[in-house]
Amino acid sequence: MQLIHKGAATALLLTAALLAGCGRGLSVQGTTNFDDLEVANLTVLGDLAVAGALTADGGPVSLDAGAVSLGDVTLAGNGTLISVSDAEQVVELGNMDAGVTLAVDAAAGRLLASDLAFTARRAVVAAAEGCALTNADTRAFVHNRGAEAAVTCSLPAAAAGLDFCFYVAAAQTLSVKPAAGDQIAVLTDAAGDRIAADAAGRSVCLVALDDAVWAVYATTGAWADAD
């Protein structure tokens, strides 16, 4: 086992050394704080806080803890990689041997994948009384089943890649309203105008091209400019 511990109290270092001496690796119980920690095998049963870097040099890391607080973390072994870059808010997962990677870029709001297939259900939003969609609802399929009167669903401010589909399930007017300053291209003639349909079975799908324009990429039946 290799243990590198910087900036901790001598008593804590001695305790860690004694625990490590019971077998290969380091076993931590209770609450422990490290500046930097490098071990071959690490098992945490309590709380672990690492302010600096946590490095596992090819050995397993088990975090069965009530709370884990980490800075930048890189775990690599057997061709796999888990990397958390706290400053850049990027999380990477992958298998280096197979050339497969998945990166979540929280700061940029992006999910980047290489040679990965995703299977996921779209969220279905029931809007019998209307709805106010947010960025978190992107790719939602919105319907008005159960509506007894006209309803309006408002889009969030346009941002490239946001995607929504709308379906008239009940024969009531379903209107889709963009944020102020945004325009649904082709189907409307001015920014802020709504589109609407009232015949059951009609649908429309929109994707934001940028921060001002929604493009229609699929429709069933006619949708009209409602303003």
C-alpha positions in Angstrom: 0.0 0.0 0.0 1.1 3.5 -0.7 -0.3 6.3 1.5 0.4 9.9 0.9 -1.3 12.3 3.4 -0.5 16.0 3.4 -1.5 18.5 6.0 -3.2 16.2 8.5 -2.5 15.8 12.2 0.2 13.3 13.3 -2.3 11.4 15.4 -4.6 10.9 12.3 -1.6 9.8 10.2 -0.6 7.3 12.9 -4.2 6.0 13.1 -4.4 5.6 9.4 -1.1 3.7 9.3 -2.2 1.3 12.1 -5.5 0.6 10.2 -3.6 0.1 7.0 -1.2 -2.3 8.7 -4.1 -4.8 9.2 -4.1 -5.6 5.5 -3.4 -4.2 2.1 -5.2 -0.9 1.7 -6.7 1.6 4.0 -10.0 1.2 6.0 -11.5 4.3 7.5 -14.4 4.4 10.0 -15.9 7.5 11.4 -15.4 11.0 10.0 -12.0 11.7 8.4 -10.6 14.8 6.6 -7.7 14.7 4.2 -5.9 17.4 2.1 -4.6 14.8 -0.4 -5.0 11.1 -0.3 -3.4 8.3 -2.4 -3.9 4.7 -1.7 -3.9 1.3 -3.5 -7.2 0.2 -1.8 -9.6 2.5 0.0 -12.8 1.5 2.0 -14.8 4.2 3.6 -17.5 3.3 6.1 -18.0 6.7 7.7 -17.7 10.2 6.2 -14.8 11.1 3.9 -13.8 14.7 3.0 -10.9 15.2 0.5 -10.1 18.9 -0.1 -7.3 18.2 -2.5 -6.9 15.1 -4.8 -8.1 11.5 -4.3 -6.1 9.0 -6.4 -6.7 5.3 -6.6 -3.7 3.7 -8.3 -5.4 0.7 -9.9 -7.1 -0.6 -6.7 -10.8 -0.7 -5.8 -12.4 2.2 -4.0 -15.6 1.6 -1.9 -17.5 4.6 -0.7 -20.2 3.2 1.6 -20.5 6.4 3.5 -23.1 8.7 4.9 -21.5 11.7 3.1 -18.6 12.0 0.7 -17.1 15.4 -0.1 -14.4 15.4 -2.8 -12.5 17.9 -4.8 -11.0 16.7 -8.1 -11.2 12.8 -8.3 -9.6 10.4 -10.7 -10.2 6.7 -10.4 -8.6 4.4 -13.0 -8.0 0.7 -13.3 -8.6 -2.3 -15.5 -9.1 0.1 -18.5 -11.9 2.1 -16.7 -11.9 5.7 -15.8 -14.0 7.9 -13.5 -13.0 11.5 -13.3 -14.6 14.4 -11.5 -13.2 17.8 -12.2 -14.8 20.1 -9.6 -13.5 23.4 -10.9 -14.7 22.8 -14.4 -17.9 20.9 -13.2 -17.1 18.0 -15.6 -17.8 14.3 -14.8 -16.3 11.7 -17.1 -17.0 8.0 -17.2 -15.5 5.5 -19.6 -13.5 2.5 -20.7 -10.2 3.6 -22.1 -9.5 0.2 -23.7 -12.7 0.3 -25.7 -12.5 4.0 -26.4 -15.9 4.7 -24.8 -16.4 7.9 -22.9 -19.3 9.8 -21.3 -18.8 13.3 -20.1 -21.3 15.5 -18.2 -20.4 19.1 -18.5 -22.6 20.8 -15.9 -21.2 24.3 -16.5 -22.1 24.2 -20.2 -25.2 22.1 -19.7 -24.0 19.3 -22.1 -23.8 15.6 -22.2 -21.1 14.3 -24.5 -20.8 10.6 -25.5 -18.6 8.5 -27.7 -19.7 5.1 -29.0 -22.6 4.9 -26.5 -26.2 4.1 -27.2 -28.9 5.6 -24.9 -32.4 4.3 -24.4 -34.6 6.6 -22.5 -38.3 7.4 -22.3 -39.6 10.9 -23.1 -41.3 12.7 -20.3 -45.1 13.0 -20.9 -46.7 16.2 -19.6 -50.4 16.3 -19.0 -51.6 19.9 -19.6 -55.4 19.7 -19.1 -55.1 23.1 -17.4 -52.1 24.4 -19.3 -48.5 24.3 -18.4 -45.3 26.4 -18.0 -42.4 24.5 -19.4 -38.8 24.9 -18.3 -35.4 23.9 -19.7 -35.5 20.8 -17.5 -38.6 19.7 -19.5 -36.8 19.5 -22.8 -37.8 16.6 -25.0 -41.2 16.4 -23.2 -44.3 15.3 -25.0 -47.1 17.6 -24.0 -50.8 16.8 -24.4 -54.2 18.3 -23.3 -56.1 15.1 -22.5 -58.8 15.8 -20.0 -59.1 19.5 -21.0 -62.6 20.9 -20.9 -61.6 24.3 -22.3 -58.8 26.0 -24.3 -55.4 25.8 -22.6 -52.0 27.4 -23.2 -48.5 26.0 -22.7 -45.7 28.4 -22.5 -42.2 27.6 -23.7 -39.1 28.6 -21.8 -36.8 31.2 -23.3 -35.3 29.7 -26.4 -31.8 28.1 -26.1 -30.2 26.0 -28.9 -31.3 22.4 -28.7 -34.3 22.7 -26.5 -37.0 20.4 -27.9 -40.7 19.9 -27.3 -43.7 18.1 -28.9 -47.4 19.0 -28.4 -50.4 16.8 -29.1 -54.1 17.7 -29.1 -55.7 14.7 -27.3 -58.9 16.5 -26.3 -60.8 18.5 -29.0 -60.1 21.8 -27.3 -57.7 24.5 -28.4 -54.1 23.8 -27.3 -51.9 26.9 -27.7 -48.1 27.0 -27.6 -46.7 30.4 -26.5 -43.0 31.3 -26.9 -41.2 33.6 -24.4 -41.2 37.4 -25.2 -38.8 38.1 -28.0 -38.8 34.5 -29.3 -40.6 33.4 -32.5 -42.0 30.1 -33.8 -40.6 30.4 -37.4 -42.8 29.9 -40.4 -46.0 29.3 -38.5 -46.1 32.8 -37.0 -45.3 36.2 -38.4 -44.0 38.0 -35.3 -42.1 37.3 -32.1 -44.2 36.3 -29.2 -47.1 34.9 -31.3 -48.7 31.7 -30.2 -49.6 28.7 -32.4 -52.8 26.8 -31.8 -54.8 23.8 -33.0 -58.1 22.3 -31.7 -58.7 19.1 -33.7 -57.9 15.9 -31.9 -54.9 14.1 -33.3 -53.0 17.3 -34.4 -49.4 17.5 -33.2 -46.3 19.8 -33.6 -42.7 19.4 -32.6 -40.3 22.4 -32.1 -36.6 22.7 -31.6 -34.8 25.9 -30.7 -32.2 26.9 -33.3 -30.7 29.6 -31.0 -31.8 32.0 -28.3 -34.6 33.5 -30.4 -36.0 31.1 -32.9 -38.1 27.9 -32.6 -38.1 25.7 -35.8 -41.0 23.3 -36.6 -39.6 19.9 -37.6 -42.7 17.8 -37.5 -46.5 18.4 -37.7 -49.7 16.6 -38.1 -52.6 18.7 -39.3 -52.7 22.5 -39.3 -51.4 24.8 -36.6 -52.3 28.5 -37.0 -50.9 31.8 -35.8 -53.2 32.6 -32.9 -52.1 36.3 -32.4 
